[in-house]
Amino acid sequence: MLVLILAYLGGVLTILSPCILPVLPFVFARSDRPFMRNGFPMLLGMAITFAAVATLAAIGGSWAVHANQYGRWVAMLVLAVLGLTLLSTRLAEWIARPFVALGNRLSQRSAGDSDSIWGATGLGVATGLLWAPCAGPILGLLLTGAALNGANVQTTLLLLTYAAGAATSLGLALLLGGKLFALMKRSLGAGEWVRRALGVLVLGGVAAIALGLDTGLLTRVSLASTGGIEQKLINAVRPAPASQPLLKAGDPLPVEGTFPSLAGATQWLNSPPLTTESLRGKVVLVDFWTYSCINCIRALPYVRSWADKYRDHGLVVIGVHAPEFAFEKDPANVAKAVKDLGVDYPVALDNDYAIWKGFNNEYWPAHYFIDTQGQIRHHHFGEGEYRQSEDVIRQLLTEAGQNNLPGGYVSDDHRGVEAAASDDLTRSPETYVGYARAMNFVGGRVARDETHDYRAPASLAANQWSLDGRWTVRDENAQLDRAGGAIVYRFRGRDLHLVLGPASDGKPIRYRVSIDGQPPGADHGMDTDEAGNGTVTGQRLYQLVRQASGGGERLFEITFLDPGVQAYAFTFG
């Protein structure tokens, strides 16, 4: 119920976002008609259409994305005709004749039944196909949940509730707008001018959507204006997990729950399938990770060391690999990463998120500490507090009767990509390249699932990025279609990483990195040389920059000398 309320309030806030502006003229075009026969059916059709399309798109139906792109063009044509009929009564009569003959009237008073419920609903369906609400924190939370949970009644209900919230605020605006227009007509006799003005606004809205302003400039403005409010609502309904108090060795550990089933694993590496029953009598550390996650990679040396240090004293470490990107579901990719990263303890592949859901987990990395009775006694999310975690392991092993445990703490001296992040709190945020979660993109309209020529702007502000060259942007990555394409990013931080992969043919792809227009020199990462050269050979995280003198704002550019590369996400350290 709390999540439904949150979804509804998120939808209500949509009207405060500038990205709703292109849709408003379509809504107000019927503001002078009876609300229950015109405004309400239109808003209902708009909400249902958005919820249906968003549900299909969120669960990965690329065919639904393509269908919606065609539907958007049809909808723009229909609504452009509506705008023209508002401009001219004579044109409205001429255009409406075939629609009248088919019983599908376009809601003009001179064209027949001005209060057609079906005509209003059809207009709402068309508007729903065009409506691209800003993916702020609340809608992002709903779409992420839909992607994880797949198609089900709850997914559609949440998205429909979000759309209902938006329809409520638009309905109130429509009711107030109708009274305003009626007052103007009575006091000024300006009905025809109001109609023509609405026609101009409708055509302007069609043009704004055709140019991609609803998903480009207006989206970026909108996120700045309502993102803070939405995040406060999320925190009020589901507060961010508070850090557990620092434990001293010997402090009592509460029981947080029971060890969920491991039966949902799709495959096991380094071990036959394990069960909670077979692990009774062992202290277990469950580590949720995914191999392209930089936070997981930086925590991994500690997990490996704990497994080695306490293996002979009753500790079993289980890595639960829960994929973030589609390529991380490939068992061969995970097996290679496990080998390359030196992971020799059991790894459960959780491609269906069954174990993830059993723990009610939401984070990478996440560590759960389980005693010999199968009870969860402690957890930790994210990086850090490694000594406290090792104290928990030692305490649970001592409770289990283990004596003569090895002393000291595992080493903090890690190199390369596994080194701890810098303490720069202003470093750039994780940034996704695919359109499903992309933010701070500049450089024009993003052509979803279509080949498009991009041109990076001459200058970028901090944390802005752009594509250059011919790319196809998909929901979770962008693929280069012609050699010579580039990605530019003005970032802050010591390290810059980018998750990359070759095309389906697996051929290596050469690249060249520059910083502020120059070869990186001493600031090169593990996967580049001093001249900035490197090669994409597999689907993984690549460290491209490690600044020798710390952080600072820099302009990064990577140029690909061969076509086919797939770019997923930037992370920084």
Backbone torsions as a table, in degrees:
resi	resn	phi	psi	omega
1	MET	NA	-40.2	178.8
2	LEU	-63.0	-39.6	179.3
3	VAL	-67.9	-37.0	176.3
4	LEU	-62.5	-41.9	177.9
5	ILE	-63.3	-43.0	178.7
6	LEU	-60.9	-44.1	179.5
7	ALA	-61.9	-42.6	-179.4
8	TYR	-63.5	-46.2	-179.5
9	LEU	-64.7	-36.2	176.4
10	GLY	-61.2	-41.0	177.0
11	GLY	-64.9	-41.4	178.2
12	VAL	-57.9	-39.0	-178.1
13	LEU	-68.7	-15.3	-177.7
14	THR	-57.2	-34.0	-176.5
15	ILE	-66.5	-18.4	177.4
16	LEU	-82.4	-7.2	-175.7
17	SER	-91.6	134.0	177.6
18	PRO	-58.2	-23.5	-177.0
19	CYS	-72.9	-6.7	175.0
20	ILE	-83.7	-12.1	-174.7
21	LEU	-55.3	-44.3	-179.1
22	PRO	-61.5	-24.5	-178.1
23	VAL	-84.9	-26.2	-174.0
24	LEU	-57.4	-40.6	179.4
25	PRO	-59.7	-34.8	179.3
26	PHE	-66.6	-36.0	179.4
27	VAL	-69.6	-46.6	-175.9
28	PHE	-76.5	-9.7	179.2
29	ALA	-62.4	-20.5	180.0
30	ARG	-114.6	23.4	-174.5
31	SER	-71.0	-14.6	-179.4
32	ASP	-96.0	10.0	-178.5
33	ARG	-107.0	162.3	177.0
34	PRO	-56.1	130.3	-171.7
35	PHE	-63.4	-45.6	-173.9
36	MET	-68.6	-24.6	-179.5
37	ARG	-99.6	-10.5	-176.8
38	ASN	-128.8	-64.6	-176.9
39	GLY	-62.8	-46.3	-177.1
40	PHE	-64.2	-49.2	178.0
41	PRO	-60.9	-35.6	179.9
42	MET	-64.9	-47.2	179.8
43	LEU	-65.9	-35.3	177.9
44	LEU	-65.2	-45.8	177.7
45	GLY	-62.7	-38.4	178.7
46	MET	-63.9	-45.5	-177.7
47	ALA	-66.1	-45.2	-178.0
48	ILE	-65.8	-41.4	-179.7
49	THR	-64.0	-45.5	178.8
50	PHE	-60.7	-45.8	-177.9
51	ALA	-61.9	-40.7	-178.9
52	ALA	-66.3	-47.7	-178.7
53	VAL	-66.3	-42.4	-179.3
54	ALA	-64.7	-37.2	178.3
55	THR	-62.3	-47.9	-178.5
56	LEU	-65.2	-41.8	-179.3
57	ALA	-67.5	-38.4	-176.1
58	ALA	-66.8	-28.6	-178.3
59	ILE	-92.9	13.1	169.8
60	GLY	92.9	15.8	178.3
61	GLY	-79.4	92.8	-178.6
62	SER	-62.6	-30.4	177.8
63	TRP	-63.8	-32.8	178.4
64	ALA	-68.5	-36.6	177.6
65	VAL	-63.4	-45.4	179.2
66	HIS	-63.0	-44.0	-179.7
67	ALA	-61.6	-39.3	-179.9
68	ASN	-68.0	-33.2	177.5
69	GLN	-62.3	-44.0	177.5
70	TYR	-66.2	-40.8	179.0
71	GLY	-61.7	-35.4	178.2
72	ARG	-61.9	-41.5	-179.9
73	TRP	-67.5	-39.6	176.3
74	VAL	-63.4	-43.3	-179.9
75	ALA	-62.9	-40.7	178.8
76	MET	-62.8	-38.4	178.0
77	LEU	-63.7	-46.4	179.6
78	VAL	-60.4	-44.4	-176.7
79	LEU	-74.9	-27.8	173.4
80	ALA	-65.1	-40.4	175.6
81	VAL	-61.0	-41.3	177.0
82	LEU	-58.4	-44.7	179.5
83	GLY	-60.7	-40.9	180.0
84	LEU	-66.2	-38.3	179.6
85	THR	-68.8	-27.1	175.5
86	LEU	-72.2	-28.9	179.8
87	LEU	-73.5	-33.3	-173.7
88	SER	-138.7	121.1	177.1
89	THR	-65.1	-40.3	-180.0
90	ARG	-64.0	-42.7	177.9
91	LEU	-64.7	-36.7	179.2
92	ALA	-61.8	-43.0	179.7
93	GLU	-63.4	-41.4	-177.1
94	TRP	-69.6	-44.1	-178.1
95	ILE	-69.7	-33.9	-172.8
96	ALA	-77.1	-14.5	-175.0
97	ARG	-55.6	-51.4	179.4
98	PRO	-64.4	-30.7	179.5
99	PHE	-71.0	-36.1	176.8
100	VAL	-63.5	-42.6	-179.7
101	ALA	-61.5	-31.7	179.8
102	LEU	-91.2	-2.4	-179.2
103	GLY	77.6	16.7	-178.2
104	ASN	-118.6	83.8	-173.5
105	ARG	-84.7	148.4	-175.0
106	LEU	-93.9	20.1	170.6
107	SER	76.4	16.3	174.4
108	GLN	-88.2	138.7	-175.9
109	ARG	-60.4	-37.2	-178.2
110	SER	-78.5	-8.7	-175.3
111	ALA	-97.6	9.0	178.3
112	GLY	126.0	-131.9	-176.5
113	ASP	-72.5	105.7	-175.0
114	SER	-75.7	-13.4	-175.4
115	ASP	-112.6	31.5	-178.4
116	SER	-63.6	118.4	177.5
117	ILE	-64.1	-41.2	-178.5
118	TRP	-67.6	-36.7	176.6
119	GLY	-63.5	-42.0	178.8
120	ALA	-65.0	-40.6	179.0
121	THR	-64.5	-41.4	177.9
122	GLY	-61.1	-39.7	176.3
123	LEU	-62.9	-38.4	177.3
124	GLY	-64.7	-40.3	177.4
125	VAL	-61.2	-44.4	178.5
126	ALA	-61.6	-42.2	179.3
127	THR	-66.3	-37.5	178.3
128	GLY	-61.9	-34.4	177.3
129	LEU	-68.4	-28.4	-179.4
130	LEU	-89.3	-20.5	-172.4
131	TRP	-71.2	118.6	176.5
132	ALA	-123.6	78.3	-176.2
133	PRO	-61.3	150.6	-176.4
134	CYS	-63.8	131.9	-179.3
135	ALA	-81.4	70.4	176.5
136	GLY	-75.8	-173.0	-175.6
137	PRO	-56.5	-38.7	-176.1
138	ILE	-72.3	-50.4	178.6
139	LEU	-63.9	-36.1	176.6
140	GLY	-60.8	-40.6	177.5
141	LEU	-62.8	-42.6	-179.6
142	LEU	-66.6	-43.2	-178.7
143	LEU	-68.6	-36.7	176.8
144	THR	-64.5	-43.6	176.9
145	GLY	-61.5	-39.0	178.2
146	ALA	-64.4	-40.2	179.4
147	ALA	-65.1	-36.9	-179.0
148	LEU	-74.7	-39.7	-171.7
149	ASN	-93.6	-12.8	179.0
150	GLY	76.4	-170.0	-176.7
151	ALA	-76.3	120.5	174.5
152	ASN	-159.2	172.4	-176.8
153	VAL	-61.7	-38.4	-177.7
154	GLN	-63.5	-42.1	179.0
155	THR	-57.4	-52.4	-178.3
156	THR	-64.9	-39.1	-179.9
157	LEU	-61.7	-42.9	179.8
158	LEU	-64.4	-44.2	179.9
159	LEU	-68.6	-36.0	177.2
160	LEU	-67.5	-36.7	177.1
161	THR	-65.0	-41.3	176.1
162	TYR	-59.7	-47.1	180.0
163	ALA	-64.2	-35.9	178.3
164	ALA	-64.5	-37.6	176.4
165	GLY	-61.7	-43.6	177.6
166	ALA	-64.3	-41.2	179.7
167	ALA	-64.1	-34.6	178.5
168	THR	-62.0	-49.6	-179.2
169	SER	-66.5	-37.3	176.9
170	LEU	-67.4	-36.9	178.2
171	GLY	-63.5	-41.9	176.9
172	LEU	-62.4	-42.3	178.2
173	ALA	-63.6	-37.2	179.8
174	LEU	-66.6	-42.0	178.2
175	LEU	-62.3	-44.9	178.8
176	LEU	-66.5	-40.1	179.8
177	GLY	-64.8	-37.5	178.7
178	GLY	-62.4	-41.6	178.7
179	LYS	-66.1	-38.5	179.6
180	LEU	-63.5	-45.5	-178.9
181	PHE	-66.4	-38.2	177.4
182	ALA	-62.8	-40.7	178.4
183	LEU	-63.7	-41.2	179.2
184	MET	-63.2	-40.5	-179.8
185	LYS	-64.2	-42.1	-178.1
186	ARG	-70.6	-41.5	-173.0
187	SER	-84.3	-30.1	-174.2
188	LEU	-116.3	-10.1	-175.0
189	GLY	60.8	36.4	-171.4
190	ALA	-106.0	24.2	-175.2
191	GLY	-56.6	-44.2	-178.4
192	GLU	-65.9	-38.9	179.4
193	TRP	-68.5	-38.4	176.9
194	VAL	-61.9	-42.6	179.2
195	ARG	-60.6	-44.0	-179.3
196	ARG	-67.3	-38.7	178.1
197	ALA	-61.9	-41.0	176.6
198	LEU	-62.5	-38.0	177.6
199	GLY	-60.8	-41.9	177.8
200	VAL	-63.2	-43.1	-179.7
201	LEU	-65.3	-39.5	178.1
202	VAL	-61.7	-46.4	178.5
203	LEU	-63.7	-36.4	176.1
204	GLY	-63.9	-39.7	177.5
205	GLY	-63.9	-42.3	176.9
206	VAL	-60.0	-45.0	-179.7
207	ALA	-62.9	-41.7	-179.8
208	ALA	-61.7	-41.1	-180.0
209	ILE	-70.7	-41.3	178.9
210	ALA	-61.1	-33.5	179.9
211	LEU	-84.2	-3.1	177.4
212	GLY	81.4	13.6	-178.6
213	LEU	-67.3	-27.1	-178.8
214	ASP	-69.0	-26.0	178.5
215	THR	-110.6	4.5	-178.7
216	GLY	-114.9	-101.9	-175.1
217	LEU	-57.4	-48.4	-175.7
218	LEU	-65.8	-31.5	177.1
219	THR	-64.1	-43.8	-179.0
220	ARG	-65.3	-39.3	177.4
221	VAL	-65.0	-40.6	-176.6
222	SER	-64.1	-43.1	-178.6
223	LEU	-61.1	-35.0	178.8
224	ALA	-69.7	-30.9	-173.0
225	SER	-86.7	-31.0	-175.8
226	THR	-119.6	-10.7	-176.5
227	GLY	-58.1	-41.4	-179.5
228	GLY	-63.9	-41.5	178.9
229	ILE	-63.8	-44.9	-179.0
230	GLU	-62.8	-40.9	-179.3
231	GLN	-64.4	-36.7	177.2
232	LYS	-64.6	-37.8	177.1
233	LEU	-64.4	-43.1	179.0
234	ILE	-61.0	-44.5	-178.9
235	ASN	-65.3	-32.5	179.6
236	ALA	-70.9	-39.4	-179.0
237	VAL	-80.1	-43.6	-179.7
238	ARG	-134.5	85.5	-176.4
239	PRO	-55.9	145.8	175.0
240	ALA	-61.4	144.4	-176.5
241	PRO	-62.4	127.7	178.9
242	ALA	-76.2	144.2	177.7
243	SER	-62.6	137.0	178.3
244	GLN	-67.5	146.4	179.3
245	PRO	-60.9	144.0	179.0
246	LEU	-61.8	129.2	-177.9
247	LEU	-95.8	143.4	169.8
248	LYS	-96.6	150.2	179.7
249	ALA	-54.1	125.8	178.6
250	GLY	99.7	-14.7	176.4
251	ASP	-60.6	141.7	-178.9
252	PRO	-64.9	142.7	178.5
253	LEU	-105.6	123.2	-179.0
254	PRO	-72.3	162.7	172.9
255	VAL	-89.1	119.4	-175.8
256	GLU	-99.9	-9.8	-178.6
257	GLY	155.8	-174.5	179.9
258	THR	-107.3	157.2	-177.6
259	PHE	-66.4	112.3	179.1
260	PRO	-68.0	165.0	-177.7
261	SER	-66.5	148.4	174.1
262	LEU	-103.9	7.5	-173.0
263	ALA	-66.5	-19.6	-176.8
264	GLY	-78.2	-3.8	179.3
265	ALA	-59.9	135.6	-179.8
266	THR	-84.1	-19.0	178.6
267	GLN	-168.5	156.7	175.9
268	TRP	-120.8	141.7	173.6
269	LEU	-116.0	146.7	178.3
270	ASN	65.9	9.6	-176.1
271	SER	-170.2	150.7	165.9
272	PRO	-68.3	164.8	-180.0
273	PRO	-55.2	134.7	177.9
274	LEU	-104.4	153.4	177.2
275	THR	-127.3	160.8	177.6
276	THR	-63.9	-32.9	-179.7
277	GLU	-67.9	-41.9	-178.7
278	SER	-69.7	-17.5	-178.4
279	LEU	-94.4	-2.1	176.4
280	ARG	-59.3	136.6	-176.9
281	GLY	93.7	-6.5	177.4
282	LYS	-111.9	147.9	167.6
283	VAL	-84.5	130.5	-172.9
284	VAL	-122.2	134.4	170.4
285	LEU	-111.9	119.0	176.5
286	VAL	-102.6	121.6	-177.5
287	ASP	-114.2	109.2	173.8
288	PHE	-81.4	125.5	-176.7
289	TRP	-152.7	170.5	169.9
290	THR	-148.0	143.6	-161.2
291	TYR	-74.8	-12.5	176.0
292	SER	-100.8	6.7	-178.5
293	CYS	-86.8	118.0	-176.0
294	ILE	-64.5	-36.1	178.6
295	ASN	-64.4	-38.8	177.4
296	CYS	-66.3	-41.6	-178.4
297	ILE	-63.8	-38.0	-179.9
298	ARG	-73.1	-24.6	177.2
299	ALA	-86.6	-20.1	-172.9
300	LEU	-59.1	-39.8	-179.7
301	PRO	-58.1	-34.2	178.8
302	TYR	-69.5	-43.5	-179.8
303	VAL	-63.4	-44.3	177.1
304	ARG	-58.4	-44.0	-177.6
305	SER	-66.9	-39.6	177.5
306	TRP	-63.4	-41.0	179.6
307	ALA	-60.0	-44.2	-179.5
308	ASP	-69.5	-42.5	-172.6
309	LYS	-69.3	-37.2	-171.8
310	TYR	-114.0	8.9	-179.0
311	ARG	-57.8	-42.4	-177.6
312	ASP	-80.9	3.0	-178.8
313	HIS	-117.1	16.2	172.8
314	GLY	102.6	6.6	179.4
315	LEU	-93.2	133.0	172.1
316	VAL	-117.3	121.8	176.7
317	VAL	-101.2	130.9	177.1
318	ILE	-122.6	120.5	172.9
319	GLY	-89.1	123.2	175.5
320	VAL	-102.7	107.4	-176.3
321	HIS	-87.7	103.2	179.8
322	ALA	-106.2	109.0	-169.4
323	PRO	-70.7	144.3	172.3
324	GLU	-96.5	-41.4	-179.8
325	PHE	-107.8	158.9	-176.6
326	ALA	-59.6	-38.9	-177.0
327	PHE	-66.1	-19.5	178.8
328	GLU	-78.9	-3.2	174.3
329	LYS	-85.8	-12.1	-178.7
330	ASP	-74.3	114.9	-177.8
331	PRO	-57.6	-33.0	179.7
332	ALA	-66.1	-39.7	177.3
333	ASN	-63.5	-43.3	-178.9
334	VAL	-67.2	-42.0	179.8
335	ALA	-60.4	-41.2	178.0
336	LYS	-65.0	-43.0	179.5
337	ALA	-63.5	-41.8	178.9
338	VAL	-59.1	-42.9	178.8
339	LYS	-67.1	-46.6	-177.6
340	ASP	-64.1	-33.1	-177.2
341	LEU	-88.5	-0.2	177.0
342	GLY	72.2	28.9	179.7
343	VAL	-87.6	116.2	-178.5
344	ASP	-116.4	3.0	176.9
345	TYR	-91.1	169.4	-177.1
346	PRO	-61.5	137.4	177.2
347	VAL	-126.3	123.1	176.3
348	ALA	-97.2	126.0	176.2
349	LEU	-84.4	116.0	-173.9
350	ASP	-108.1	56.2	-174.5
351	ASN	-63.6	-25.1	179.4
352	ASP	-96.3	4.1	179.9
353	TYR	60.4	25.4	-178.9
354	ALA	-68.6	-45.4	178.8
355	ILE	-69.3	-40.8	176.9
356	TRP	-52.1	-49.1	-178.8
357	LYS	-68.3	-35.3	178.8
358	GLY	-60.9	-35.9	177.0
359	PHE	-85.7	-5.3	-171.6
360	ASN	54.2	40.3	-176.6
361	ASN	-81.3	153.6	179.2
362	GLU	-138.9	7.5	-168.3
363	TYR	-135.9	150.9	167.0
364	TRP	-121.0	128.3	-15.9
365	PRO	-78.7	161.7	174.1
366	ALA	-140.4	133.4	-177.3
367	HIS	-117.6	128.0	177.4
368	TYR	-119.7	130.4	-175.6
369	PHE	-108.8	122.1	-170.1
370	ILE	-123.1	133.7	-176.7
371	ASP	-85.7	-178.2	-174.5
372	THR	-69.4	-15.0	178.6
373	GLN	-93.1	4.8	179.9
374	GLY	78.7	29.1	179.3
375	GLN	-111.0	133.7	175.3
376	ILE	-74.6	122.8	-174.8
377	ARG	-111.5	-14.6	-177.8
378	HIS	-165.9	156.7	173.7
379	HIS	-147.1	159.4	174.9
380	HIS	-147.9	133.9	-179.8
381	PHE	-109.7	135.7	175.3
382	GLY	84.8	-166.3	179.9
383	GLU	-85.1	168.3	170.9
384	GLY	93.6	175.0	178.7
385	GLU	53.8	40.4	-176.8
386	TYR	-69.1	-36.1	179.3
387	ARG	-67.3	-38.5	176.5
388	GLN	-62.6	-41.6	179.1
389	SER	-63.0	-39.9	179.2
390	GLU	-68.3	-34.3	175.2
391	ASP	-61.3	-38.8	178.5
392	VAL	-63.3	-44.7	178.6
393	ILE	-58.1	-46.6	-178.0
394	ARG	-64.2	-39.0	-178.6
395	GLN	-67.0	-41.4	179.4
396	LEU	-67.6	-36.9	176.7
397	LEU	-67.2	-36.6	177.7
398	THR	-66.2	-42.3	176.5
399	GLU	-58.3	-31.7	-178.6
400	ALA	-81.3	1.6	176.5
401	GLY	92.6	12.1	178.6
402	GLN	-79.5	131.9	178.4
403	ASN	-118.4	167.3	177.1
404	ASN	56.3	44.4	176.9
405	LEU	-69.1	145.5	178.0
406	PRO	-61.3	142.3	-175.8
407	GLY	-87.6	177.8	177.4
408	GLY	72.3	-178.3	179.5
409	TYR	-115.3	156.0	178.5
410	VAL	-65.6	159.4	-173.0
411	SER	-67.4	142.9	173.1
412	ASP	-98.4	1.1	-173.8
413	ASP	-89.9	85.9	-178.4
414	HIS	-113.2	147.1	-172.8
415	ARG	-111.8	168.6	173.2
416	GLY	59.6	-140.7	-175.8
417	VAL	-67.4	-19.5	-179.5
418	GLU	-83.2	-5.8	179.9
419	ALA	-65.1	148.0	-179.2
420	ALA	-60.3	152.0	178.9
421	ALA	-66.3	159.1	175.3
422	SER	-69.8	168.1	179.5
423	ASP	-94.8	20.3	179.6
424	ASP	-77.7	106.2	-178.1
425	LEU	-73.6	-11.9	179.8
426	THR	-95.9	7.6	-177.6
427	ARG	-63.6	154.3	-174.6
428	SER	-62.0	151.7	-178.5
429	PRO	-82.7	162.5	172.4
430	GLU	-56.1	133.8	-172.4
431	THR	-132.2	121.0	-179.6
432	TYR	-90.8	145.3	-177.9
433	VAL	-93.1	-34.5	177.5
434	GLY	-66.4	151.7	-172.2
435	TYR	-68.7	-19.3	-176.6
436	ALA	-61.9	-34.0	-177.1
437	ARG	-133.3	16.5	-177.1
438	ALA	-69.6	140.6	174.0
439	MET	-139.3	155.7	175.2
440	ASN	65.7	21.7	175.9
441	PHE	-79.0	136.4	173.7
442	VAL	-129.5	157.7	-179.5
443	GLY	119.1	25.9	173.8
444	GLY	99.2	-167.4	-176.5
445	ARG	-73.2	141.0	173.4
446	VAL	-91.4	117.7	178.5
447	ALA	-86.2	102.7	-173.2
448	ARG	-70.8	125.2	176.1
449	ASP	59.3	24.3	178.5
450	GLU	-132.4	146.7	175.2
451	THR	-68.6	133.7	-175.2
452	HIS	-150.8	144.6	176.1
453	ASP	-90.7	120.6	-179.0
454	TYR	-107.1	149.2	176.5
455	ARG	-130.2	115.9	179.9
456	ALA	-66.9	138.6	178.5
457	PRO	-67.2	162.6	-177.0
458	ALA	-66.6	-28.4	-179.8
459	SER	-141.2	151.9	179.7
460	LEU	-128.1	144.6	171.1
461	ALA	-84.6	169.5	-179.0
462	ALA	-56.6	134.1	177.4
463	ASN	71.7	8.6	173.0
464	GLN	-90.9	151.6	-179.9
465	TRP	-145.6	165.2	-178.4
466	SER	-156.5	159.7	171.1
467	LEU	-96.9	156.7	174.2
468	ASP	-141.7	130.7	-177.7
469	GLY	106.0	-167.3	-176.4
470	ARG	-95.1	115.6	-176.7
471	TRP	-131.6	155.8	167.3
472	THR	-115.8	114.1	-177.8
473	VAL	-94.1	122.9	177.8
474	ARG	-109.7	-176.4	-173.8
475	ASP	-63.5	-36.3	-177.2
476	GLU	-119.6	1.1	176.5
477	ASN	-157.9	172.2	171.7
478	ALA	-123.8	133.8	-179.3
479	GLN	-113.4	132.9	-179.7
480	LEU	-80.1	126.7	-177.1
481	ASP	-98.1	-13.0	-179.7
482	ARG	-146.0	136.3	-178.4
483	ALA	-55.7	149.6	178.6
484	GLY	96.4	-2.3	178.0
485	GLY	-72.8	161.4	-174.6
486	ALA	-145.7	163.5	169.6
487	ILE	-127.5	132.7	178.2
488	VAL	-120.2	146.9	-176.6
489	TYR	-152.5	125.8	173.0
490	ARG	-93.1	108.4	-169.2
491	PHE	-121.9	165.4	170.4
492	ARG	-124.6	138.2	177.6
493	GLY	143.0	163.3	177.4
494	ARG	-74.7	-43.3	-174.4
495	ASP	-115.7	147.1	170.6
496	LEU	-128.6	125.3	177.3
497	HIS	-120.1	151.6	176.8
498	LEU	-141.4	127.1	176.3
499	VAL	-79.7	120.9	-175.0
500	LEU	-132.8	159.6	173.4
501	GLY	-155.5	154.8	175.6
502	PRO	-76.3	174.2	176.3
503	ALA	-69.4	179.8	-175.5
504	SER	-62.7	-23.1	179.0
505	ASP	-77.2	-10.1	175.5
506	GLY	75.4	6.0	-178.3
507	LYS	-67.5	138.1	177.8
508	PRO	-59.5	148.0	-178.4
509	ILE	-126.1	121.4	-179.1
510	ARG	-81.3	147.3	176.1
511	TYR	-143.1	164.1	177.2
512	ARG	-137.1	130.5	-177.2
513	VAL	-106.6	141.9	171.8
514	SER	-134.1	152.8	176.1
515	ILE	-125.0	121.6	-175.8
516	ASP	53.4	37.3	175.8
517	GLY	80.8	2.9	-177.3
518	GLN	-123.3	156.9	173.6
519	PRO	-56.4	148.8	-173.0
520	PRO	-68.6	-25.7	-178.8
521	GLY	57.9	-126.8	-178.2
522	ALA	-69.0	-11.9	-179.3
523	ASP	-91.8	12.7	-179.1
524	HIS	-73.1	153.8	177.7
525	GLY	-91.3	-176.8	-178.0
526	MET	-63.4	-27.4	-175.0
527	ASP	-103.4	17.3	172.7
528	THR	-136.8	159.3	173.3
529	ASP	-101.0	-176.8	-175.6
530	GLU	-63.5	-27.0	177.3
531	ALA	-82.2	-5.9	178.5
532	GLY	92.7	7.2	-176.4
533	ASN	-86.2	147.4	176.1
534	GLY	-165.6	177.3	-177.5
535	THR	-140.9	133.4	173.0
536	VAL	-85.8	116.4	-177.7
537	THR	-116.2	-13.9	-179.2
538	GLY	-160.8	173.2	-178.4
539	GLN	-88.1	103.6	-177.3
540	ARG	-165.3	-178.3	175.8
541	LEU	-86.4	132.5	179.5
542	TYR	-113.7	128.5	174.2
543	GLN	-88.1	114.0	-173.1
544	LEU	-104.1	-26.1	-179.2
545	VAL	-137.5	133.7	164.1
546	ARG	-138.2	104.1	-175.5
547	GLN	-69.9	125.8	-176.5
548	ALA	-67.4	-27.9	-176.1
549	SER	-108.2	27.5	176.2
550	GLY	98.3	-144.9	-174.0
551	GLY	-96.5	-142.1	-177.2
552	GLY	111.7	156.0	-178.8
553	GLU	-83.3	126.7	-177.3
554	ARG	-137.4	157.2	175.5
555	LEU	-100.9	113.2	-179.0
556	PHE	-98.5	140.7	173.4
557	GLU	-142.6	134.1	173.8
558	ILE	-122.8	124.7	179.7
559	THR	-110.6	130.8	-178.6
560	PHE	-99.6	123.5	-175.2
561	LEU	-83.6	-11.0	178.0
562	ASP	-129.6	152.4	178.9
563	PRO	-80.4	167.3	170.7
564	GLY	103.2	-11.7	-176.9
565	VAL	-63.0	146.7	175.4
566	GLN	-116.5	122.4	-178.5
567	ALA	-108.9	133.0	-172.8
568	TYR	-112.8	-56.5	-171.9
569	ALA	-159.8	143.5	172.1
570	PHE	-94.6	142.1	167.6
571	THR	-136.2	158.4	-172.1
572	PHE	-134.4	155.0	-179.6
573	GLY	-138.0	NA	NA
